[in-house]
Amino acid sequence: MAKKNAFYAQSGGVTAVINASACGVIETARKHKDKIGKVYAGRNGIIGALTEDLIDTSKDSAKSIAALRHTPSGAFGSCRFKLKGLEENKAQYERLIEVFKAHNIGYFFYNGGGDSADTCYKVSQLSAKMGYPVQAIHVPKTVDNDLPITDCCPGFGSVAKYVAVSVREASFDVASMAKTSTKVFVVEVMGRHAGWIAAAGGLASDGKCNLPIVILFPEIPFNQKKFLAKVDAMVKKHGYCSVVVSEGVQGEDGKFLSDQGLRDAFGHAQLGGAAPVIANMVKEALGYKFHWAVADYLQRAARHIASKTDVEQAYALGKAAVDLALKGENAVMPAITRLSDQPYKWKIGVAPLSKVANVEKMMPRNFITADGFGITEKCRAYLAPLIKGEDYPPYKDGLPQYVQLRNVAVPKKLGEFKL
Amino acid sequence: MAKKNAFYAQSGGVTAVINASACGVIETARKHKDKIGKVYAGRNGIIGALTEDLIDTSKDSAKSIAALRHTPSGAFGSCRFKLKGLEENKAQYERLIEVFKAHNIGYFFYNGGGDSADTCYKVSQLSAKMGYPVQAIHVPKTVDNDLPITDCCPGFGSVAKYVAVSVREASFDVASMAKTSTKVFVVEVMGRHAGWIAAAGGLASDGKCNLPIVILFPEIPFNQKKFLAKVDAMVKKHGYCSVVVSEGVQGEDGKFLSDQGLRDAFGHAQLGGAAPVIANMVKEALGYKFHWAVADYLQRAARHIASKTDVEQAYALGKAAVDLALKGENAVMPAITRLSDQPYKWKIGVAPLSKVANVEKMMPRNFITADGFGITEKCRAYLAPLIKGEDYPPYKDGLPQYVQLRNVAVPKKLGEFKL
């Protein structure tokens, strides 16, 4: 049997380190040319496979591929496109297999979150049934840190570091202005379902550097009265405070805080953030001067302040995916297993996709303080190693040098396919 | 005559490098103990002088003072407090002189923007008239980069670097998602009167790394039709675009874009930003999916990505202020004189405060492209050197180690003073 090519695709929201995983996959595959042919990448994720829009990664130099390790975003394009259930849309899965067959693809590396783990699992099952078995390996990625089994998810550590560093810096800023100016600073961070990213704001304050920080988690229903009392107490004690609010915070009525039915002068609905809502609330009730920020994409793209631990794990998981494929594994995901907190030690384990797909890992309640506004020592012990170490990209003339690949298309062999 | 003490105070919004100037002042003064006694700092800026709330900086170790160089914010506290005109409130100026006299202060180093240059100038004039001459030296600082004579202002280069790096990173992110998700990303940056900070967003794209970026400057009245046409053209050509909007952008009616009379469900006024307004406008008119961010304090506090050029200049200007004082200068400000763009060369010159006070330096029109949405090569040549070089703070366990000083109070000698 001739050696098979590999297919790699990025899925969902991109991160500061998903390209480091791509780098791990491609560099490792290139070291095993006896067993793996070319690595094709999906242009814009799985859509590239469905539309047979494949990228021949062999057209990019070793130097360019190496630069993926320090380049944020998804170098081949990603997409938000969830394949439906096998029954609902078998045609899409069959098309995938058809494309794989046409391009002699025997390895499917899918780099994403929970949804893509599910797709990956289904491809593995269906391809076997269709008599063209493909080894499907999922490479974990999500800033939300909500995949099961793996101790943490690549992408999260770097967002966590960005948030911890930014909250520390902004808190220093506010502390120096509080006498005559801003007393409450509110920053909104990502995490619609789980409060992992918001929790990282708590790392800004530690034994050596005590800062007043109030965190609003999506896991804790928002109680306006308790929140305002907490902020007021912090300002009275410290002169100021910083509030880290997750975009996913909901009121006791289950409505997102950011969904306040705002209207502009013309009556158009305005999509706001949670931060301005919180800031306004503080102003109205307590009269404190405020400022607010919404980090949005800046946080997940911030490769300039990536966590070294995160970069190393992202690369290692990409590498491990190929190693697992070479060992004949199928329908699995390489995962981080934590061996100890201090000193932080980890290794790569293996998780069956049947146990990963469609399971969300929420923050345990004992990671959040009793009053619901802070992180516990248990949470700190978990989070702290994930932001360890700096891994600066190279700079030229003051700017980080991120690679833009050539992304040369593979000639098509099949007819069109309507998405 | 016994040697005199020095007084140093921080004024207005703090920056990532104002403490580097403080470091320059204090370290240089400590080297001239034969001529300068102690350096007292104003707690919370000039308010500390008025209320005789002075900090004895000699109580902090050489190591702590050295750490100011890499610590953002204002280590002694800053304030927004503008002394009125001499005629309106002579009592405040007389009080300053009284406090200086009581603590044998002969040197006044005031670290701030245009307003504080004015105060500094008046203190110099009045102290001479009152028979207790104080040498008043202004140390420039402002992220707004709007002081005259000096080629640039400490604090600006680091914000510019933060904005350029962040816009590059977010643009990479959006580029990878644009096929099925966000097509327009809007980030709001500081600069209520001048577009210097917004202009720095243009540096994200250069000859080697071409990115579609639209900039909205406060100098150019906002024209919705032209703006939407520009964004639409960018998205049609590149698949996506990033918009950098200055907080100070005004419509042709002179109203701030951010001031849209937003009301929440209860009819309360909501203070919004310009970014959500712009994003909503794009969505309504063009239907593109958007995301938006507001950087706010994160940008000016971001010492982790400070410009090396900026840090060096901030320190050098602090040092120069003391050197000028030792030479007997008065009512002056050390300023950056640019000698050449490429290679970038600069030296420290001297500007008389009479020519600095209350003058704002706006972006020249020829720094903005004809269509009003980008920066010209002339602007690029000016900005590029200011973000050059990295100057990372030390890290421990993944977090930057910023110093919190002891800030020991000097015993009071005078009665109370009502502000």
Interface residues (C-beta under 8 A of the other chain):
Chain A: Q10 G13 V14 A16 N44 G45 I47 T71 P72 S73 G74 A75 F76 G77 S78 C79 R80 F81 K161 A164 V165 S166 R168 E169 A170 F172 D173 V174 A175 S176 M177 K179 T180 S181 T182 F185 V187 L203 A204 D206 K208 C209 Q260 G261 L262 R263 D264 A265 H268 Q270 L271 G272 G273 A275 P276 V277 A279 N280 K283 E284 H291 W292 A293 V294 A295 D296 Y297 L298 R300 A301 A302 R303 H304 I305 S307 T309 A384 I387 K388 G389 E390 Y392 Y395 D397 G398 L399 P400 Q401 Y402 Q404
Chain B: Q10 G13 V14 A16 N44 G45 I47 T71 P72 S73 G74 A75 F76 G77 S78 C79 R80 F81 K161 A164 V165 S166 R168 E169 A170 F172 D173 V174 A175 S176 M177 A178 K179 T180 S181 T182 F185 V187 L203 A204 D206 K208 C209 Q260 G261 L262 R263 D264 A265 H268 Q270 L271 G272 G273 A275 P276 V277 A279 N280 K283 E284 H291 W292 A293 V294 A295 D296 Y297 L298 R300 A301 A302 R303 H304 I305 S307 T309 A384 I387 K388 G389 E390 Y392 Y395 D397 G398 L399 P400 Q401 Y402 Q404
